[in-house]
């Protein structure tokens, strides 16, 4: 069984995912890291030269390369749900968990984390546009939703660990 983490950037997918993998004796994989290794450069610089569509195609290749693995926690890029193919691949990889947070918390984390913008818009407008487009896609793809807005990494990981253990036992069925 794999756990696949989806959600906007700065919601804690990598932090929670790496800790969850340790807690559950699983292997942690970050698809953005795999993608950058494959590209030999940052995703941002690749997108500037080739565009988002080309990046999404490579992102699909990375997700396909993970098919068949077991016992992994997989953190995905924030926009992976924007590709219909990626949505299918996410489901094929394992139980999908949407890590979410209120936009005000995400914005605070983006600014405090000094994350570069994805568009030419100001950070607040950019985030609002992204969430408006992606939130329905995250919800559609998710088996489980975890709001990290008021949670620290340790609290969120403990809650998610309980949910995963219940998924393993069949106490929670995917999509509930």
C-alpha positions, 0 to 999 in steps of 0.5 A, a space after each residue: 500500500 502507498 499513500 499519495 499526498 496531494 495539495 497546494 504548495 506550502 501545506 506540508 506535503 514534504 514535511 508531513 510525508 517524510 515524517 509519516 514515512 518514518 513513523 510507518 516504516 515506509 519509504 518517502 518519495 517527492 515527485 518534484 525532487 525526482 522531476 528535478 533530478 530528471 531535468 537536471 535543473 529546477 522546475 521553475 527554470 524548466 517551465 520558463 524555457 519550455 512552459 507548463 504543458 511540457 513540465 506536466 508531461 514530464 511529471 506524468 512520466 515521473 508518476 508512471 515510473 512509480 507504478 508498481 512500487 509498494 510501501 511508499 509515501 509519495 508527495 506530489 507537486 501542487 499542480 499534478 492534479 491539473 492533468 487528467 492523466 495524472 489524476 488517473 495515475 494518482 489513484 493507481 499509485 495508492 490511497 490519495 490524501 489531500 493535505 489542505 490549509 486555509 488560503 491565509 495560512 498558505 499565503 503566510 507560509 509561502 511568504 515566510 518560506 520565501 517561495 518564488 512566485 509561479 506567475 506574474 501576479 502578486 502572491 495573494 492573487 496567484 494563490 486565489 487563482 490557483 486554489 479556485 482552479 485546483 481545489 475541485 480537482 484535489 477534492 475529486 482525487 482525494 480518498 482522505 482530506 486533512 486540513 493542516 491550517 491549525 496543525 503543526 507537522 507533528 500533529 498532522 502526521 499523528 492524525 494522518 498516521 491514524 487514518 492510514 492505519 484505519 485504511 490498512 485495517 479497512 475501517 475507512 474506505 477510500 472515498 469516505 
